[in-house]
Structure formats: C-alpha cells, structure tokens
Amino acid sequence: MRAGSISLALALGLVVTGCGEDKSNSGNTATTVNIYQSIDNCEFTSAQDVNNCPFNKGVYVLNFDPSNISASEHQAVVTRVTNMMTWASRDVQNAFNAKTLVLGVIPSQNDVDPSSPTPAGEFVVNLALNGKSVVNGVELLFTQDGGINETNGPTTYQKMMQLFDYYIDDQTLAGDELDTAYAAFNIAIPFVAAQANAQSVVLPHISSYDYCAYSNGQIPSCTNDPDPIHEAAGVDMNPGAVAGTVYEYMVEGSKTSPLGELEINDGSKFINKGIVGTDDPTLLPHEVLRSWENPAFIPMVDYLNKHFFVNR
C-alpha cells in the first residue's frame, strides 16, 4: 500500500472493511431478486390507472413508451439489472426483493416535465408521487435526452444504486455502511488535497465535491429544487449518486460519465481512466490525483466490493 493510502486510511477510520461479510452466497450464478420486464393490465398512457396496476415485490424494468423505445434498448437495461442483482450479496438481494421498485425507460426528461408531460410521463410522475400504495420508488433512464441514450452505457447501474440508496438503505446494514463510505469519501477529498498542496510541486488534484446537484432539497445550504421523480423520496441523493458512478466505472470503465461535481484545483478536467481503488498507481504523477486513482475513492470501492460484488 502506498504511503498516501496508509495515512488516508488511518486518518479516516471510516473505511468499510470486509468484517462480517456474508460469503455464503459466493459462487451463485443466479439472483434471487424478482425482475419483471412488463406488467399486465396496466396502461402507461393513463395516469389514473396507477393505483390499479398489480405490482409485486421486486424490480420492474419497464418500457414506458414502446413506440419510441426499441426492444433491444429495453433488453440492454434488463441485462444490466440482472447482472447487478446477481453480483450483489444475499442481504442486498433480499433488500431489493422486499420492496417494489421501478426502473423505467422513457425518451427524455421532457416527457416528465410537470408543465407539459406526455401521457407516459404523466403516468410516471403520478406513479412516483402518488403510487406509494403500489410502489416504493421509481428511477428513469432516457433514450433521447440531449442526444444521449442511457441504455447504451452503464447508467443503469447508477440508477439501481440510487433506488437502493433512496428507498431501501435505511433498513439495512449495507445502507448504513453506504452512508459511512460516503462520509469517508467527503473527508478524504480535502485530506488528499491538503497532502497534495503541502508538496513542493503541487500536482493537479480533486479539490472539492459539489453536493448541491444531488441535494434534492435536503441540504439547507443548497438552493436546488427537488425534481418530481425524486421529491417523494425526501432524501439527500448524494451517497447513491457517488456509489453508482463508482460502480459504473468498476464494471464498464471509461464508458462511465465521471461525476461532473468534482472540481480540480487548477481548473483542468477529471481524467476518466486509471484503476479505481488501487494502491499502485498506473498513471503519470500529474494524472493520478485528478483521476479514478485518487485514493479518496477507496472507501467507496471497499464498500461496493463488500456488498455489491460478492458474486462477480
């Protein structure tokens, strides 16, 4: 372990360790989570139909607009959800199976714009805000939002992590430890930055993380309004957003869009490469601390390995 990692770990005292990890399901090749690709007798074009939809426990991966979203786009999301639920620990799988969660695919954010939603978008918003007797939480993937098709990349993993964080984690050990890992990440960033600034040659490094973008109206110092899909959750969305992005990178590497909320001290851009959580950097010295090899990510990597990559 490099010296920086040792001092970071000692200073934090918060890094999630492998103690108590459930290894009893290692080697399983299937998930116990119920994953549904459709739901019978439920019209996505009628918001009034929300409370009549016969949802069961588990994860629903739903194509809310089949006329604009292809079967292959939908299936790409189903595949990633199945992977994630297969790799997760038994405790995490059980937690997902104890809730009713929806990961929906819809063309764009405009579909759920409160001022002019499409029929499918109106259904989704009503499901998120008023369907608590039916579902516990809703997340969305977009296929035509700003020229980006989220079904082509690993965004599914982040959305699933957000479902876990927003609607499950307060009832699980894995949820408690996610909050701990996120706290450690927030402490580590200024700690690593201070170490970098103390050197005779100050290398580019992550200087801060802007948590307001995912505050969801829960952080008093932030003025960002909650969006209609997440408002009902009533939680700070940052732990799930950070964990989800790190998860994406651990699975699909540079296909991941790095956290735009990370600020680099010299105004340069975050470098979307490197071995995340490594103790042996592979990048050039002036790249390491503004890349995934920054040791501030180690607490989150340790957390994900313990709870979400047990069977990978």
HUTAZI-V568870 format. One record per pair of residues at least 6 apart in sequence whose C-alpha atoms are under 8 Angstrom apart, sorted by the first residue. I is the first residue (numbers start at 0). J is the second residue. Records with the same first field share a line. If there is no record, write none. Layout:
I = J, J
This chain:
0 = 278, 279
1 = 278, 279
3 = 191, 294
4 = 278, 294
7 = 187, 190, 191, 294
8 = 14
11 = 183, 186, 187
13 = 179, 180, 182, 183, 298
14 = 179, 180, 183, 297, 298, 301, 302
15 = 176, 179, 180, 298, 301, 302
16 = 301, 302, 305
17 = 301, 305
20 = 305, 306
21 = 88, 89, 90
22 = 88, 309
24 = 88, 89, 309, 310
25 = 309, 310
26 = 310
27 = 85, 310
28 = 85, 310
29 = 85
30 = 81, 84, 85, 86, 92
31 = 84, 85, 92, 93, 96
32 = 57, 58, 84, 92, 93, 95, 96
33 = 56, 57, 58, 96
34 = 57, 58, 59, 60, 81
35 = 57, 58, 59, 60, 61
36 = 59, 60, 61, 62, 77
37 = 59, 60, 61, 62
38 = 52, 53, 54
39 = 52, 53
40 = 52, 53
41 = 48, 49, 51, 52, 53
42 = 48
43 = 63, 64, 118, 119, 122, 123
44 = 118, 119, 121, 122
45 = 118, 119, 121, 122
46 = 118, 119, 121, 122, 123, 125, 126
47 = 122
48 = 122
49 = 122, 125, 126, 130, 133
50 = 130, 132, 133
52 = 133
53 = 133
54 = 99, 133, 134
55 = 99
56 = 96, 97, 98, 99, 100
57 = 95, 96, 97, 98, 99, 100
58 = 95, 96, 98, 99, 100, 101, 102
59 = 99, 100, 101, 102, 103
60 = 73, 76, 77, 101, 102, 103, 104
61 = 73, 101, 102, 103, 104
62 = 68, 73, 103, 104, 105
63 = 103, 104, 105, 119
64 = 104, 105, 106, 119
67 = 106
68 = 104, 105, 106, 142
72 = 150, 151
73 = 104, 150
75 = 150, 151
76 = 150, 155
79 = 153, 155, 156
80 = 155, 156, 159
83 = 156, 307
84 = 92
85 = 310, 311
86 = 307, 308, 309, 310, 311
87 = 306, 307, 308, 309, 310
88 = 305, 306, 307, 308, 309, 310
90 = 173
91 = 173, 306, 307
94 = 167, 171
95 = 163, 167
98 = 134, 135, 167
99 = 133, 134, 135, 136
100 = 134, 135, 136, 137, 162
101 = 134, 136, 137, 138
102 = 137, 138, 139, 140, 158, 159
103 = 137, 138, 139, 140
104 = 139, 140, 141, 142
105 = 119, 120, 139, 140, 141, 142
106 = 141, 142, 143, 144
107 = 141, 142, 143, 144
108 = 141, 144
109 = 115, 116
110 = 116, 117, 119, 120, 121
111 = 117, 120, 121, 123, 124, 227
112 = 120
113 = 227
124 = 227, 228
126 = 134, 137
127 = 134, 136, 137, 227, 228, 229, 231
128 = 227, 228, 230, 231
135 = 166
136 = 162, 165, 166, 232
137 = 162, 228, 229
138 = 158, 159, 161, 162, 228
139 = 158
140 = 149, 150, 154, 155, 158
141 = 147, 148, 149, 150
142 = 148, 149, 150
149 = 155
152 = 254, 255
153 = 247, 251, 254, 255
154 = 247, 255
156 = 243, 244, 246, 247
157 = 239, 240, 242, 243, 244, 246, 247
158 = 243
159 = 243
160 = 239, 240, 242, 243
161 = 236, 239, 240, 243
162 = 239
163 = 174, 239
164 = 174, 177, 236, 238, 239
165 = 232, 234, 236, 239
166 = 232
167 = 174
168 = 174, 175, 177
169 = 175
173 = 306
176 = 302
177 = 238, 242, 299, 302
178 = 238
180 = 298, 299, 302
181 = 238, 241, 242, 298, 299
183 = 295, 298
184 = 295, 296, 297, 298, 299
185 = 208, 295
187 = 294, 295
188 = 205, 206, 207, 208, 295
189 = 206, 207
191 = 294, 295
192 = 204, 205, 206
195 = 201, 202, 204
196 = 202
202 = 284, 285, 288
203 = 263, 264, 265, 267, 285, 286, 288, 289
204 = 263, 264, 265, 287, 288, 289, 293
205 = 261, 262, 263, 264, 269, 288, 289, 293
206 = 261, 262, 263, 264
207 = 261, 262, 263
208 = 260, 261, 262
209 = 260, 261, 262
210 = 237, 260
211 = 218, 221, 222, 223
212 = 223, 260
213 = 235, 236, 237, 240
214 = 221, 223, 225, 234, 235, 236, 237
215 = 223, 224, 225, 226, 229, 230, 233, 234, 235, 236
216 = 222, 223, 224, 225, 233, 235
217 = 233, 234, 235
218 = 235
241 = 258
242 = 299, 303
244 = 255, 256, 257, 258
245 = 296, 299, 300
246 = 300, 303
247 = 255
248 = 254, 255, 275
249 = 275
252 = 272
253 = 271, 272
255 = 271
256 = 271
257 = 269, 271
261 = 269
262 = 268, 269
263 = 269, 289
268 = 289
269 = 289, 290
270 = 286, 289, 290, 291
271 = 290, 291
272 = 290, 291
273 = 280, 281, 282, 287, 290, 291, 292
274 = 280, 281, 291, 292
275 = 291, 292, 293, 296, 297, 300
276 = 291, 292, 293, 294, 296, 297, 300, 301
277 = 292, 294, 297
280 = 287, 292
281 = 287
282 = 292
287 = 293
288 = 294
